[in-house]
Amino acid sequence: MRLGLANRTLAHAATRVAVSSEPTLPLLSESAQCIATVTGNPVRPEVLMGQAVKAVHGLG
């Protein structure tokens, strides 16, 4: 796993860095790690509730 170019380039200028998982933290520079927060990956409720048709088609 590695960080993409945009994330590596812009992390030093950020006031906060959000990452989706813990294993990402060591990939950041030390200064970026200090301002990083693990937020997880947002998932719509339809996906978590097993409503595949609504999750795929966005039907409400």
PQR file of N, CA, C, O and H, with PARSE charges and radii, in Angstrom:
ATOM      1  N   MET A   1       0.850  -1.166   0.000 -0.4000 1.5000
ATOM      2  CA  MET A   1       0.000   0.000   0.000 -0.0000 2.0000
ATOM      3  C   MET A   1       0.897   1.231   0.000  0.5500 1.7000
ATOM      4  O   MET A   1       1.950   1.247   0.637 -0.5500 1.4000
ATOM      5  N   ARG A   2       0.468   2.256  -0.720 -0.4000 1.5000
ATOM      6  CA  ARG A   2       1.211   3.508  -0.725 -0.0000 2.0000
ATOM      7  C   ARG A   2       0.260   4.669  -0.950  0.5500 1.7000
ATOM      8  O   ARG A   2      -0.847   4.492  -1.459 -0.5500 1.4000
ATOM      9  H   ARG A   2      -0.387   2.243  -1.238  0.4000 1.0000
ATOM     10  N   LEU A   3       0.701   5.855  -0.568 -0.4000 1.5000
ATOM     11  CA  LEU A   3      -0.095   7.057  -0.788 -0.0000 2.0000
ATOM     12  C   LEU A   3       0.019   7.509  -2.224  0.5500 1.7000
ATOM     13  O   LEU A   3       1.057   7.335  -2.863 -0.5500 1.4000
ATOM     14  H   LEU A   3       1.600   6.000  -0.154  0.4000 1.0000
ATOM     15  N   GLY A   4      -1.042   8.083  -2.722 -0.4000 1.5000
ATOM     16  CA  GLY A   4      -1.012   8.639  -4.062 -0.0000 2.0000
ATOM     17  C   GLY A   4      -0.236   9.951  -4.092  0.5500 1.7000
ATOM     18  O   GLY A   4       0.027  10.547  -3.048 -0.5500 1.4000
ATOM     19  H   GLY A   4      -1.885   8.224  -2.204  0.4000 1.0000
ATOM     20  N   LEU A   5       0.121  10.390  -5.270 -0.4000 1.5000
ATOM     21  CA  LEU A   5       0.922  11.597  -5.456 -0.0000 2.0000
ATOM     22  C   LEU A   5       0.235  12.832  -4.867  0.5500 1.7000
ATOM     23  O   LEU A   5       0.883  13.633  -4.193 -0.5500 1.4000
ATOM     24  H   LEU A   5      -0.093   9.906  -6.118  0.4000 1.0000
ATOM     25  N   ALA A   6      -1.046  12.993  -5.108 -0.4000 1.5000
ATOM     26  CA  ALA A   6      -1.744  14.173  -4.601 -0.0000 2.0000
ATOM     27  C   ALA A   6      -1.715  14.210  -3.076  0.5500 1.7000
ATOM     28  O   ALA A   6      -1.473  15.263  -2.486 -0.5500 1.4000
ATOM     29  H   ALA A   6      -1.573  12.343  -5.655  0.4000 1.0000
ATOM     30  N   ASN A   7      -1.956  13.079  -2.441 -0.4000 1.5000
ATOM     31  CA  ASN A   7      -1.939  13.045  -0.977 -0.0000 2.0000
ATOM     32  C   ASN A   7      -0.544  13.322  -0.422  0.5500 1.7000
ATOM     33  O   ASN A   7      -0.402  14.051   0.559 -0.5500 1.4000
ATOM     34  H   ASN A   7      -2.153  12.224  -2.920  0.4000 1.0000
ATOM     35  N   ARG A   8       0.466  12.754  -1.031 -0.4000 1.5000
ATOM     36  CA  ARG A   8       1.847  12.985  -0.578 -0.0000 2.0000
ATOM     37  C   ARG A   8       2.236  14.452  -0.758  0.5500 1.7000
ATOM     38  O   ARG A   8       2.905  15.036   0.094 -0.5500 1.4000
ATOM     39  H   ARG A   8       0.350  12.161  -1.828  0.4000 1.0000
ATOM     40  N   THR A   9       1.813  15.030  -1.864 -0.4000 1.5000
ATOM     41  CA  THR A   9       2.182  16.406  -2.174 -0.0000 2.0000
ATOM     42  C   THR A   9       1.467  17.410  -1.275  0.5500 1.7000
ATOM     43  O   THR A   9       2.070  18.385  -0.827 -0.5500 1.4000
ATOM     44  H   THR A   9       1.269  14.555  -2.557  0.4000 1.0000
ATOM     45  N   LEU A  10       0.198  17.175  -1.014 -0.4000 1.5000
ATOM     46  CA  LEU A  10      -0.609  18.161  -0.288 -0.0000 2.0000
ATOM     47  C   LEU A  10      -0.640  17.976   1.227  0.5500 1.7000
ATOM     48  O   LEU A  10      -1.047  18.892   1.943 -0.5500 1.4000
ATOM     49  H   LEU A  10      -0.291  16.382  -1.377  0.4000 1.0000
ATOM     50  N   ALA A  11      -0.228  16.832   1.727 -0.4000 1.5000
ATOM     51  CA  ALA A  11      -0.318  16.559   3.168 -0.0000 2.0000
ATOM     52  C   ALA A  11       0.435  17.591   3.995  0.5500 1.7000
ATOM     53  O   ALA A  11      -0.014  17.952   5.083 -0.5500 1.4000
ATOM     54  H   ALA A  11       0.102  16.088   1.146  0.4000 1.0000
ATOM     55  N   HIS A  12       1.563  18.068   3.504 -0.4000 1.5000
ATOM     56  CA  HIS A  12       2.347  19.025   4.292 -0.0000 2.0000
ATOM     57  C   HIS A  12       1.647  20.374   4.440  0.5500 1.7000
ATOM     58  O   HIS A  12       1.936  21.114   5.380 -0.5500 1.4000
ATOM     59  H   HIS A  12       1.927  17.775   2.620  0.4000 1.0000
ATOM     60  N   ALA A  13       0.730  20.707   3.529 -0.4000 1.5000
ATOM     61  CA  ALA A  13       0.041  21.993   3.568 -0.0000 2.0000
ATOM     62  C   ALA A  13      -1.293  21.924   4.306  0.5500 1.7000
ATOM     63  O   ALA A  13      -1.931  22.952   4.532 -0.5500 1.4000
ATOM     64  H   ALA A  13       0.495  20.106   2.765  0.4000 1.0000
ATOM     65  N   ALA A  14      -1.715  20.727   4.680 -0.4000 1.5000
ATOM     66  CA  ALA A  14      -3.025  20.541   5.308 -0.0000 2.0000
ATOM     67  C   ALA A  14      -2.997  20.893   6.788  0.5500 1.7000
ATOM     68  O   ALA A  14      -1.967  20.766   7.451 -0.5500 1.4000
ATOM     69  H   ALA A  14      -1.197  19.891   4.497  0.4000 1.0000
ATOM     70  N   THR A  15      -4.150  21.341   7.300 -0.4000 1.5000
ATOM     71  CA  THR A  15      -4.278  21.569   8.740 -0.0000 2.0000
ATOM     72  C   THR A  15      -4.803  20.320   9.433  0.5500 1.7000
ATOM     73  O   THR A  15      -4.584  20.142  10.631 -0.5500 1.4000
ATOM     74  H   THR A  15      -4.987  21.445   6.762  0.4000 1.0000
ATOM     75  N   ARG A  16      -5.495  19.450   8.696 -0.4000 1.5000
ATOM     76  CA  ARG A  16      -5.972  18.156   9.185 -0.0000 2.0000
ATOM     77  C   ARG A  16      -5.892  17.173   8.035  0.5500 1.7000
ATOM     78  O   ARG A  16      -6.059  17.546   6.874 -0.5500 1.4000
ATOM     79  H   ARG A  16      -5.673  19.595   7.722  0.4000 1.0000
ATOM     80  N   VAL A  17      -5.636  15.912   8.362 -0.4000 1.5000
ATOM     81  CA  VAL A  17      -5.593  14.848   7.359 -0.0000 2.0000
ATOM     82  C   VAL A  17      -6.532  13.744   7.829  0.5500 1.7000
ATOM     83  O   VAL A  17      -6.399  13.261   8.953 -0.5500 1.4000
ATOM     84  H   VAL A  17      -5.501  15.608   9.305  0.4000 1.0000
ATOM     85  N   ALA A  18      -7.475  13.339   6.991 -0.4000 1.5000
ATOM     86  CA  ALA A  18      -8.401  12.253   7.311 -0.0000 2.0000
ATOM     87  C   ALA A  18      -8.013  11.023   6.496  0.5500 1.7000
ATOM     88  O   ALA A  18      -7.846  11.099   5.278 -0.5500 1.4000
ATOM     89  H   ALA A  18      -7.583  13.731   6.077  0.4000 1.0000
ATOM     90  N   VAL A  19      -7.872   9.895   7.178 -0.4000 1.5000
ATOM     91  CA  VAL A  19      -7.568   8.640   6.503 -0.0000 2.0000
ATOM     92  C   VAL A  19      -8.638   7.620   6.857  0.5500 1.7000
ATOM     93  O   VAL A  19      -9.276   7.718   7.904 -0.5500 1.4000
ATOM     94  H   VAL A  19      -8.008   9.833   8.167  0.4000 1.0000
ATOM     95  N   SER A  20      -8.830   6.648   5.986 -0.4000 1.5000
ATOM     96  CA  SER A  20      -9.909   5.690   6.203 -0.0000 2.0000
ATOM     97  C   SER A  20      -9.508   4.514   7.085  0.5500 1.7000
ATOM     98  O   SER A  20     -10.382   3.834   7.623 -0.5500 1.4000
ATOM     99  H   SER A  20      -8.312   6.568   5.135  0.4000 1.0000
ATOM    100  N   SER A  21      -8.206   4.255   7.250 -0.4000 1.5000
ATOM    101  CA  SER A  21      -7.808   3.102   8.063 -0.0000 2.0000
ATOM    102  C   SER A  21      -6.470   3.344   8.760  0.5500 1.7000
ATOM    103  O   SER A  21      -5.647   4.135   8.299 -0.5500 1.4000
ATOM    104  H   SER A  21      -7.496   4.808   6.813  0.4000 1.0000
ATOM    105  N   GLU A  22      -6.272   2.655   9.871 -0.4000 1.5000
ATOM    106  CA  GLU A  22      -5.047   2.762  10.672 -0.0000 2.0000
ATOM    107  C   GLU A  22      -3.769   2.457   9.870  0.5500 1.7000
ATOM    108  O   GLU A  22      -2.776   3.165  10.033 -0.5500 1.4000
ATOM    109  H   GLU A  22      -6.940   2.012  10.245  0.4000 1.0000
ATOM    110  N   PRO A  23      -3.764   1.420   9.005 -0.5600 1.5000
ATOM    111  CA  PRO A  23      -2.519   1.105   8.281  0.2800 2.0000
ATOM    112  C   PRO A  23      -2.005   2.240   7.394  0.5500 1.7000
ATOM    113  O   PRO A  23      -0.857   2.205   6.950 -0.5500 1.4000
ATOM    114  N   THR A  24      -2.835   3.234   7.137 -0.4000 1.5000
ATOM    115  CA  THR A  24      -2.420   4.369   6.311 -0.0000 2.0000
ATOM    116  C   THR A  24      -1.502   5.316   7.081  0.5500 1.7000
ATOM    117  O   THR A  24      -0.657   5.978   6.479 -0.5500 1.4000
ATOM    118  H   THR A  24      -3.767   3.263   7.498  0.4000 1.0000
ATOM    119  N   LEU A  25      -1.653   5.386   8.380 -0.4000 1.5000
ATOM    120  CA  LEU A  25      -0.903   6.362   9.174 -0.0000 2.0000
ATOM    121  C   LEU A  25       0.611   6.295   8.981  0.5500 1.7000
ATOM    122  O   LEU A  25       1.232   7.342   8.801 -0.5500 1.4000
ATOM    123  H   LEU A  25      -2.339   4.848   8.870  0.4000 1.0000
ATOM    124  N   PRO A  26       1.234   5.113   9.010 -0.5600 1.5000
ATOM    125  CA  PRO A  26       2.694   5.072   8.828  0.2800 2.0000
ATOM    126  C   PRO A  26       3.160   5.530   7.440  0.5500 1.7000
ATOM    127  O   PRO A  26       4.343   5.808   7.244 -0.5500 1.4000
ATOM    128  N   LEU A  27       2.248   5.608   6.493 -0.4000 1.5000
ATOM    129  CA  LEU A  27       2.608   6.054   5.152 -0.0000 2.0000
ATOM    130  C   LEU A  27       2.745   7.567   5.072  0.5500 1.7000
ATOM    131  O   LEU A  27       3.323   8.097   4.123 -0.5500 1.4000
ATOM    132  H   LEU A  27       1.287   5.382   6.652  0.4000 1.0000
ATOM    133  N   LEU A  28       2.214   8.255   6.067 -0.4000 1.5000
ATOM    134  CA  LEU A  28       2.280   9.715   6.115 -0.0000 2.0000
ATOM    135  C   LEU A  28       3.604  10.165   6.716  0.5500 1.7000
ATOM    136  O   LEU A  28       4.250   9.414   7.447 -0.5500 1.4000
ATOM    137  H   LEU A  28       1.744   7.825   6.838  0.4000 1.0000
ATOM    138  N   SER A  29       4.001  11.384   6.408 -0.4000 1.5000
ATOM    139  CA  SER A  29       5.185  11.953   7.045 -0.0000 2.0000
ATOM    140  C   SER A  29       4.877  12.136   8.533  0.5500 1.7000
ATOM    141  O   SER A  29       3.713  12.115   8.935 -0.5500 1.4000
ATOM    142  H   SER A  29       3.476  11.994   5.814  0.4000 1.0000
ATOM    143  N   GLU A  30       5.910  12.315   9.343 -0.4000 1.5000
ATOM    144  CA  GLU A  30       5.698  12.489  10.785 -0.0000 2.0000
ATOM    145  C   GLU A  30       4.823  13.697  11.068  0.5500 1.7000
ATOM    146  O   GLU A  30       3.957  13.642  11.942 -0.5500 1.4000
ATOM    147  H   GLU A  30       6.855  12.332   9.017  0.4000 1.0000
ATOM    148  N   SER A  31       5.034  14.787  10.342 -0.4000 1.5000
ATOM    149  CA  SER A  31       4.224  15.984  10.583 -0.0000 2.0000
ATOM    150  C   SER A  31       2.763  15.747  10.202  0.5500 1.7000
ATOM    151  O   SER A  31       1.865  16.252  10.875 -0.5500 1.4000
ATOM    152  H   SER A  31       5.737  14.832   9.632  0.4000 1.0000
ATOM    153  N   ALA A  32       2.512  14.994   9.143 -0.4000 1.5000
ATOM    154  CA  ALA A  32       1.140  14.693   8.732 -0.0000 2.0000
ATOM    155  C   ALA A  32       0.492  13.714   9.707  0.5500 1.7000
ATOM    156  O   ALA A  32      -0.708  13.811   9.963 -0.5500 1.4000
ATOM    157  H   ALA A  32       3.242  14.583   8.595  0.4000 1.0000
ATOM    158  N   GLN A  33       1.262  12.773  10.254 -0.4000 1.5000
ATOM    159  CA  GLN A  33       0.724  11.825  11.229 -0.0000 2.0000
ATOM    160  C   GLN A  33       0.197  12.558  12.458  0.5500 1.7000
ATOM    161  O   GLN A  33      -0.793  12.137  13.056 -0.5500 1.4000
ATOM    162  H   GLN A  33       2.237  12.694  10.046  0.4000 1.0000
ATOM    163  N   CYS A  34       0.848  13.643  12.835 -0.4000 1.5000
ATOM    164  CA  CYS A  34       0.445  14.405  14.015 -0.0000 2.0000
ATOM    165  C   CYS A  34      -0.924  15.062  13.845  0.5500 1.7000
ATOM    166  O   CYS A  34      -1.620  15.311  14.829 -0.5500 1.4000
ATOM    167  H   CYS A  34       1.652  13.986  12.349  0.4000 1.0000
ATOM    168  N   ILE A  35      -1.302  15.338  12.624 -0.4000 1.5000
ATOM    169  CA  ILE A  35      -2.584  16.005  12.382 -0.0000 2.0000
ATOM    170  C   ILE A  35      -3.605  15.072  11.739  0.5500 1.7000
ATOM    171  O   ILE A  35      -4.667  15.514  11.301 -0.5500 1.4000
ATOM    172  H   ILE A  35      -0.736  15.136  11.824  0.4000 1.0000
ATOM    173  N   ALA A  36      -3.283  13.784  11.683 -0.4000 1.5000
ATOM    174  CA  ALA A  36      -4.165  12.820  11.015 -0.0000 2.0000
ATOM    175  C   ALA A  36      -5.211  12.247  11.969  0.5500 1.7000
ATOM    176  O   ALA A  36      -4.965  12.087  13.165 -0.5500 1.4000
ATOM    177  H   ALA A  36      -2.421  13.424  12.039  0.4000 1.0000
ATOM    178  N   THR A  37      -6.368  11.946  11.418 -0.4000 1.5000
ATOM    179  CA  THR A  37      -7.464  11.309  12.136 -0.0000 2.0000
ATOM    180  C   THR A  37      -7.995  10.163  11.291  0.5500 1.7000
ATOM    181  O   THR A  37      -8.209  10.318  10.089 -0.5500 1.4000
ATOM    182  H   THR A  37      -6.567  12.075  10.447  0.4000 1.0000
ATOM    183  N   VAL A  38      -8.206   9.016  11.917 -0.4000 1.5000
ATOM    184  CA  VAL A  38      -8.801   7.878  11.217 -0.0000 2.0000
ATOM    185  C   VAL A  38     -10.313   8.058  11.271  0.5500 1.7000
ATOM    186  O   VAL A  38     -10.909   8.026  12.347 -0.5500 1.4000
ATOM    187  H   VAL A  38      -8.032   8.890  12.893  0.4000 1.0000
ATOM    188  N   THR A  39     -10.926   8.247  10.118 -0.4000 1.5000
ATOM    189  CA  THR A  39     -12.363   8.508  10.046 -0.0000 2.0000
ATOM    190  C   THR A  39     -13.174   7.301   9.599  0.5500 1.7000
ATOM    191  O   THR A  39     -14.390   7.270   9.785 -0.5500 1.4000
ATOM    192  H   THR A  39     -10.441   8.274   9.244  0.4000 1.0000
ATOM    193  N   GLY A  40     -12.517   6.308   9.011 -0.4000 1.5000
ATOM    194  CA  GLY A  40     -13.247   5.178   8.437 -0.0000 2.0000
ATOM    195  C   GLY A  40     -13.705   5.530   7.036  0.5500 1.7000
ATOM    196  O   GLY A  40     -13.421   6.614   6.526 -0.5500 1.4000
ATOM    197  H   GLY A  40     -11.528   6.333   8.859  0.4000 1.0000
ATOM    198  N   ASN A  41     -14.408   4.612   6.432 -0.4000 1.5000
ATOM    199  CA  ASN A  41     -14.908   4.808   5.082 -0.0000 2.0000
ATOM    200  C   ASN A  41     -16.418   4.969   5.155  0.5500 1.7000
ATOM    201  O   ASN A  41     -17.104   4.036   5.573 -0.5500 1.4000
ATOM    202  H   ASN A  41     -14.638   3.731   6.847  0.4000 1.0000
ATOM    203  N   PRO A  42     -16.965   6.123   4.763 -0.5600 1.5000
ATOM    204  CA  PRO A  42     -18.409   6.321   4.868  0.2800 2.0000
ATOM    205  C   PRO A  42     -19.180   5.344   3.980  0.5500 1.7000
ATOM    206  O   PRO A  42     -18.834   5.135   2.817 -0.5500 1.4000
ATOM    207  N   VAL A  43     -20.212   4.761   4.541 -0.4000 1.5000
ATOM    208  CA  VAL A  43     -21.041   3.812   3.810 -0.0000 2.0000
ATOM    209  C   VAL A  43     -22.506   4.189   4.020  0.5500 1.7000
ATOM    210  O   VAL A  43     -22.936   4.441   5.146 -0.5500 1.4000
ATOM    211  H   VAL A  43     -20.493   4.931   5.485  0.4000 1.0000
ATOM    212  N   ARG A  44     -23.264   4.226   2.930 -0.4000 1.5000
ATOM    213  CA  ARG A  44     -24.690   4.564   3.037 -0.0000 2.0000
ATOM    214  C   ARG A  44     -25.422   3.505   3.857  0.5500 1.7000
ATOM    215  O   ARG A  44     -25.060   2.330   3.796 -0.5500 1.4000
ATOM    216  H   ARG A  44     -22.915   4.022   2.016  0.4000 1.0000
ATOM    217  N   PRO A  45     -26.446   3.894   4.623 -0.5600 1.5000
ATOM    218  CA  PRO A  45     -27.200   2.941   5.444  0.2800 2.0000
ATOM    219  C   PRO A  45     -27.779   1.784   4.638  0.5500 1.7000
ATOM    220  O   PRO A  45     -27.879   0.669   5.148 -0.5500 1.4000
ATOM    221  N   GLU A  46     -28.162   2.033   3.384 -0.4000 1.5000
ATOM    222  CA  GLU A  46     -28.744   0.973   2.553 -0.0000 2.0000
ATOM    223  C   GLU A  46     -27.755  -0.177   2.353  0.5500 1.7000
ATOM    224  O   GLU A  46     -28.153  -1.340   2.286 -0.5500 1.4000
ATOM    225  H   GLU A  46     -28.081   2.939   2.969  0.4000 1.0000
ATOM    226  N   VAL A  47     -26.496   0.146   2.261 -0.4000 1.5000
ATOM    227  CA  VAL A  47     -25.475  -0.883   2.071 -0.0000 2.0000
ATOM    228  C   VAL A  47     -25.339  -1.701   3.356  0.5500 1.7000
ATOM    229  O   VAL A  47     -25.283  -2.929   3.311 -0.5500 1.4000
ATOM    230  H   VAL A  47     -26.173   1.091   2.316  0.4000 1.0000
ATOM    231  N   LEU A  48     -25.287  -1.022   4.490 -0.4000 1.5000
ATOM    232  CA  LEU A  48     -25.135  -1.714   5.769 -0.0000 2.0000
ATOM    233  C   LEU A  48     -26.348  -2.567   6.122  0.5500 1.7000
ATOM    234  O   LEU A  48     -26.215  -3.580   6.808 -0.5500 1.4000
ATOM    235  H   LEU A  48     -25.332  -0.024   4.528  0.4000 1.0000
ATOM    236  N   MET A  49     -27.529  -2.164   5.658 -0.4000 1.5000
ATOM    237  CA  MET A  49     -28.755  -2.889   5.991 -0.0000 2.0000
ATOM    238  C   MET A  49     -29.052  -4.003   4.995  0.5500 1.7000
ATOM    239  O   MET A  49     -30.073  -4.679   5.118 -0.5500 1.4000
ATOM    240  H   MET A  49     -27.637  -1.341   5.101  0.4000 1.0000
ATOM    241  N   GLY A  50     -28.176  -4.207   4.009 -0.4000 1.5000
ATOM    242  CA  GLY A  50     -28.357  -5.312   3.067 -0.0000 2.0000
ATOM    243  C   GLY A  50     -29.422  -5.066   2.027  0.5500 1.7000
ATOM    244  O   GLY A  50     -29.975  -6.023   1.484 -0.5500 1.4000
ATOM    245  H   GLY A  50     -27.346  -3.658   3.909  0.4000 1.0000
ATOM    246  N   GLN A  51     -29.735  -3.804   1.727 -0.4000 1.5000
ATOM    247  CA  GLN A  51     -30.742  -3.482   0.717 -0.0000 2.0000
ATOM    248  C   GLN A  51     -30.035  -3.206  -0.603  0.5500 1.7000
ATOM    249  O   GLN A  51     -29.862  -2.055  -1.004 -0.5500 1.4000
ATOM    250  H   GLN A  51     -29.286  -3.027   2.169  0.4000 1.0000
ATOM    251  N   ALA A  52     -29.630  -4.278  -1.266 -0.4000 1.5000
ATOM    252  CA  ALA A  52     -28.783  -4.176  -2.461 -0.0000 2.0000
ATOM    253  C   ALA A  52     -29.386  -3.317  -3.557  0.5500 1.7000
ATOM    254  O   ALA A  52     -28.676  -2.508  -4.155 -0.5500 1.4000
ATOM    255  H   ALA A  52     -29.771  -5.213  -0.940  0.4000 1.0000
ATOM    256  N   VAL A  53     -30.672  -3.465  -3.838 -0.4000 1.5000
ATOM    257  CA  VAL A  53     -31.294  -2.707  -4.914 -0.0000 2.0000
ATOM    258  C   VAL A  53     -31.226  -1.212  -4.626  0.5500 1.7000
ATOM    259  O   VAL A  53     -30.904  -0.418  -5.510 -0.5500 1.4000
ATOM    260  H   VAL A  53     -31.249  -4.122  -3.353  0.4000 1.0000
ATOM    261  N   LYS A  54     -31.529  -0.835  -3.394 -0.4000 1.5000
ATOM    262  CA  LYS A  54     -31.466   0.576  -3.027 -0.0000 2.0000
ATOM    263  C   LYS A  54     -30.017   1.074  -3.025  0.5500 1.7000
ATOM    264  O   LYS A  54     -29.753   2.205  -3.435 -0.5500 1.4000
ATOM    265  H   LYS A  54     -31.791  -1.480  -2.676  0.4000 1.0000
ATOM    266  N   ALA A  55     -29.102   0.262  -2.578 -0.4000 1.5000
ATOM    267  CA  ALA A  55     -27.703   0.667  -2.511 -0.0000 2.0000
ATOM    268  C   ALA A  55     -27.122   0.886  -3.897  0.5500 1.7000
ATOM    269  O   ALA A  55     -26.381   1.844  -4.116 -0.5500 1.4000
ATOM    270  H   ALA A  55     -29.316  -0.656  -2.245  0.4000 1.0000
ATOM    271  N   VAL A  56     -27.454   0.003  -4.838 -0.4000 1.5000
ATOM    272  CA  VAL A  56     -26.903   0.100  -6.194 -0.0000 2.0000
ATOM    273  C   VAL A  56     -27.569   1.210  -6.983  0.5500 1.7000
ATOM    274  O   VAL A  56     -26.892   1.967  -7.678 -0.5500 1.4000
ATOM    275  H   VAL A  56     -28.057  -0.775  -4.661  0.4000 1.0000
ATOM    276  N   HIS A  57     -28.878   1.317  -6.885 -0.4000 1.5000
ATOM    277  CA  HIS A  57     -29.619   2.248  -7.720 -0.0000 2.0000
ATOM    278  C   HIS A  57     -29.961   3.551  -7.014  0.5500 1.7000
ATOM    279  O   HIS A  57     -30.508   4.456  -7.644 -0.5500 1.4000
ATOM    280  H   HIS A  57     -29.428   0.702  -6.319  0.4000 1.0000
ATOM    281  N   GLY A  58     -29.658   3.675  -5.732 -0.4000 1.5000
ATOM    282  CA  GLY A  58     -29.938   4.893  -5.006 -0.0000 2.0000
ATOM    283  C   GLY A  58     -31.423   5.158  -4.853  0.5500 1.7000
ATOM    284  O   GLY A  58     -31.838   6.309  -4.715 -0.5500 1.4000
ATOM    285  H   GLY A  58     -29.214   2.940  -5.220  0.4000 1.0000
ATOM    286  N   LEU A  59     -32.218   4.115  -4.875 -0.4000 1.5000
ATOM    287  CA  LEU A  59     -33.663   4.272  -4.735 -0.0000 2.0000
ATOM    288  C   LEU A  59     -34.028   4.480  -3.280  0.5500 1.7000
ATOM    289  O   LEU A  59     -33.470   3.819  -2.404 -0.5500 1.4000
ATOM    290  H   LEU A  59     -31.881   3.180  -4.986  0.4000 1.0000
ATOM    291  N   GLY A  60     -34.932   5.364  -3.010 -0.4000 1.5000
ATOM    292  CA  GLY A  60     -35.314   5.626  -1.624 -0.0000 2.0000
ATOM    293  C   GLY A  60     -36.596   5.053  -1.331  0.5500 1.7000
ATOM    294  O   GLY A  60     -37.084   5.172  -0.208 -0.5500 1.4000
ATOM    295  H   GLY A  60     -35.385   5.901  -3.721  0.4000 1.0000
TER
END
